[in-house]
């Protein structure tokens, strides 16, 4: 079977990323931040990529806020992710000393203590802050780490991003049921499995609350952790006002309190880590990836009937 010819848009995206990879590493840190601010404002104002989705998500998540707040936060979201994307190639390719100047880690011992148990560690994240940089931090610090990621629709851009992500030793598993056994085998001893868990899981997901909205969520993180009986750590990597990132880790207990015995372990634990991320997102709303349609799956009637 012949391989389909990539669409013109694929080539356009590829060449844009190619030149960003060439040019951005040569620009100073402060200049990148200024460029990101200008670019985010321009895209928000003149090229409103998913602007309706961003505003709609913010209204659903923060109905008590004013329309002005929704607009201002949406604009800040574009600027924030211009910063994140402009850091992609420079951060992956820069030397250790410059990388370490951009990062502050407040509690690395949470990870190290969990690894001492020799059962593997599952690190769960949301599309919040700079999740790419956090994976690269693990790889640079010589942790044995693999991430689960979907292939990009654009095969040309995928290869470029794949090469950047794996530049410092990160192992990547393609997100697929066929790979579940291999992924489970990886999660052992001193290995870390890195999963992002906040996308819409469609009809096959479990229903939990996220910003007081029923949300279809993936079972995978909790199922992997249960099968391997490994610690689960929640990770964030947030951009500060000084233009640097702060990494934070939080271990969550894997036991279900007695008052929640009627709920499945998977449902309770998925809701627990979702609540954790929601609390921090409320403090830094512009750093959450409101661009994706988190609530696109229609809620089944038997779920909504619980509230009547």
C-alpha positions in Angstrom: 0.0 0.0 0.0 1.4 3.4 -0.9 1.8 6.1 1.7 -0.7 9.0 1.2 0.9 12.3 0.1 1.0 14.8 3.0 -1.4 17.7 2.7 0.0 21.2 1.8 -0.9 22.2 5.4 1.5 19.5 6.7 4.4 20.9 4.8 3.5 24.4 6.0 3.5 23.3 9.6 6.7 21.4 9.1 8.6 24.3 7.6 7.3 26.6 10.4 8.6 24.2 13.1 11.8 23.6 11.2 12.7 27.3 11.1 11.6 27.7 14.8 14.0 24.9 15.6 16.8 26.8 13.7 16.1 30.3 14.9 14.8 30.1 18.5 17.8 28.5 20.2 19.9 31.5 19.0 17.6 34.0 20.7 18.2 35.0 24.3 15.8 33.9 27.1 14.4 37.4 27.7 14.0 38.0 23.9 12.0 34.8 23.6 9.7 35.9 26.3 9.1 39.3 24.6 8.5 37.5 21.2 6.0 35.1 22.8 4.1 38.0 24.3 3.8 39.7 20.9 3.0 36.5 19.1 0.3 35.4 21.6 -1.4 38.8 21.4 -1.3 38.8 17.6 -2.7 35.3 17.3 -5.4 36.0 19.8 -6.5 39.2 18.1 -6.0 38.5 14.4 -5.8 34.7 14.0 -8.2 33.4 16.6 -7.2 29.7 16.6 -9.8 28.0 18.8 -10.7 31.2 20.5 -14.3 30.3 20.8 -13.4 27.0 22.4 -11.1 28.7 24.9 -13.7 31.2 25.9 -16.4 28.6 26.1 -14.3 26.4 28.3 -13.4 29.3 30.6 -17.1 30.2 30.9 -17.9 26.6 31.9 -15.1 26.3 34.3 -15.5 29.8 35.9 -19.2 30.8 35.5 -18.9 33.2 38.4 -16.3 35.3 36.6 -17.1 38.3 34.4 -16.9 38.4 30.6 -14.0 40.7 30.9 -12.1 38.2 33.1 -12.8 35.5 30.5 -11.4 37.6 27.7 -8.3 38.6 29.6 -7.6 35.1 30.8 -8.1 33.8 27.2 -5.5 36.3 26.0 -3.1 35.3 28.7 -3.6 31.7 27.7 -2.4 32.4 24.2 0.7 34.3 25.5 1.5 31.5 28.0 1.4 28.8 25.3 3.5 30.9 22.9 6.1 30.9 25.7 5.7 27.1 26.1 6.0 26.4 22.4 8.9 28.8 21.9 10.7 27.0 24.7 10.3 23.6 23.1 13.4 23.4 20.8 15.7 25.8 22.8 15.1 23.9 26.1 15.6 20.5 24.6 18.7 21.4 22.8 20.4 23.7 25.3 23.4 22.6 27.5 22.9 21.4 31.1 24.0 24.7 32.8 21.6 26.8 30.9 18.8 24.3 31.3 19.3 24.2 35.1 19.1 28.0 35.2 15.5 27.8 33.9 14.3 25.3 36.5 13.6 25.2 40.2 12.6 21.8 41.7 11.1 22.2 45.2 10.7 18.5 46.2 12.6 16.0 44.1 12.8 13.7 47.2 9.1 12.8 46.5 10.2 11.0 43.4 13.4 9.6 44.8 11.7 8.1 47.9 9.0 6.5 45.7 11.7 4.9 43.5 13.3 3.4 46.6 10.3 1.1 46.8 11.5 -0.6 43.6 8.0 -1.0 42.1 8.2 1.6 39.4 6.6 5.0 39.6 3.7 6.5 37.6 3.9 10.2 37.1 0.5 11.7 36.1 0.2 15.2 34.6 -2.4 17.4 32.9 -1.9 19.7 29.9 -0.9 22.3 32.3 2.2 24.5 32.4 5.1 23.0 30.4 4.5 19.2 30.5 7.2 18.7 27.8 9.9 20.4 29.9 9.1 18.2 32.9 9.6 15.0 30.9 12.9 16.4 29.6 14.0 17.3 33.2 13.6 13.6 34.1 15.6 12.4 31.1 18.4 15.0 31.7 18.7 13.9 35.4 19.3 10.3 34.2 16.0 8.8 35.5 14.8 5.8 33.5 11.6 7.4 32.0 9.2 6.6 29.3 6.2 8.7 28.2 2.9 7.6 26.5 2.0 9.9 23.7 -0.3 9.9 20.7 1.1 10.4 17.2 0.5 13.8 15.7 -1.7 13.8 12.6 1.0 15.6 10.6 3.7 12.9 10.1 6.3 15.5 9.1 5.8 17.6 12.2 5.5 14.4 14.3 9.0 13.3 13.4 10.4 16.8 14.2 8.7 16.8 17.6 9.6 13.2 18.3 13.3 13.9 17.7 13.2 16.9 20.1 11.4 14.9 22.8 13.8 12.0 22.7 17.0 14.1 22.3 18.0 13.7 25.9 17.0 10.1 26.4 13.2 10.1 26.9 11.6 6.9 25.7 8.3 7.2 23.9 5.5 4.7 23.7 2.7 5.3 21.2 -0.7 5.6 22.8 -2.4 2.4 21.7 -4.1 -0.6 23.3 -1.7 -2.8 21.4 1.2 -1.3 23.4 -0.4 -1.7 26.8 1.4 -4.9 27.7 4.8 -3.4 26.7 4.0 -0.3 28.7 3.1 -2.4 31.8 6.3 -4.4 31.4 8.3 -1.1 31.4 6.7 0.0 34.7 9.0 -1.8 37.2 11.8 -1.3 39.6 13.5 2.1 39.0 11.5 3.0 35.9 9.1 6.0 35.6 6.1 6.0 33.4 4.9 9.4 32.4 1.2 9.9 31.4 -0.9 12.9 30.6 -4.5 12.2 31.7 -6.8 15.1 31.0 -8.2 14.6 27.5 -11.7 13.6 26.7 -12.0 9.8 26.7 -15.2 9.8 24.7 -17.8 7.0 25.3 -15.3 4.5 26.7 -14.2 6.8 29.6 -15.4 7.0 33.2 -17.4 10.0 34.4 -15.9 12.2 37.0 -16.3 15.9 37.9 -13.8 18.5 36.5 -14.7 22.1 37.3 -18.2 20.8 38.4 -18.7 19.4 34.9 -19.2 15.7 34.2 -16.1 14.8 32.2 -15.2 11.6 30.4 -11.8 10.5 31.7 -9.3 7.7 30.9 -9.0 4.8 33.2 -5.5 4.0 32.1 -3.4 5.8 34.7 -5.1 4.2 37.7 -5.4 0.7 36.0 -1.6 0.7 35.3 -0.8 1.8 38.8 -3.2 -0.8 40.3 -1.8 -3.7 38.2 1.8 -2.8 39.1 0.9 -1.7 42.7 3.3 1.2 42.2 3.3 4.7 43.7 1.5 7.5 41.8 3.0 11.0 41.7 1.3 14.1 40.3 3.6 16.6 38.6 3.4 20.2 37.5 5.9 22.5 35.8 4.6 26.1 36.0 6.0 29.2 34.4 6.7 32.0 37.0 6.7 35.8 36.6 10.4 35.7 36.3 10.2 33.6 33.2 11.6 30.5 34.9 9.8 27.2 35.7 9.0 25.6 39.0 8.6 21.8 39.1 6.5 20.4 41.9 5.7 16.8 42.8 2.9 15.4 45.0 2.4 11.7 45.9 -1.2 10.6 46.3 -2.4 7.7 48.5 -3.7 4.7 46.6 -6.2 3.6 49.3 -9.9 4.4 49.1 -11.4 5.7 52.4 -14.1 3.7 54.0 -16.8 6.3 53.3 -16.2 5.8 49.6 -16.4 2.0 49.5 -19.4 2.1 47.1 -17.2 3.8 44.4 -14.7 1.8 42.4 -11.1 2.3 43.1 -10.6 3.6 39.6 -13.4 6.2 39.9 -12.3 7.4 43.3 -8.6 7.7 42.5 -9.2 9.4 39.1 -11.5 11.9 40.8 -8.8 12.4 43.5 -6.0 13.4 41.1 -8.4 15.5 39.0 -9.4 17.4 42.1 -5.7 18.1 42.8 -5.1 19.5 39.4 -8.3 21.5 39.4 -7.2 23.3 42.6 -3.9 24.4 41.1 -5.5 25.3 37.8 -7.8 27.7 39.6 -4.7 29.5 40.9 -3.1 29.6 37.5 -5.9 29.4 34.9 -4.0 30.9 32.1 -1.5 28.0 32.2 -4.1 25.3 31.5 -4.6 24.1 27.9 -8.1 25.4 27.4 -7.7 24.9 23.6 -8.9 21.3 23.7 -12.5 20.3 24.0 -12.5 18.7 27.4 -16.2 18.3 27.5 -17.1 17.3 24.0 -18.6 13.9 24.8 -22.3 14.1 25.7 -23.1 13.0 29.2 -25.2 9.9 29.4 -28.6 10.2 31.0 -27.9 7.7 33.8 -25.0 10.0 34.9 -27.0 13.2 34.9 -29.9 11.4 36.8 -27.5 11.1 39.8 -28.0 14.9 40.4 -31.8 14.9 40.2 
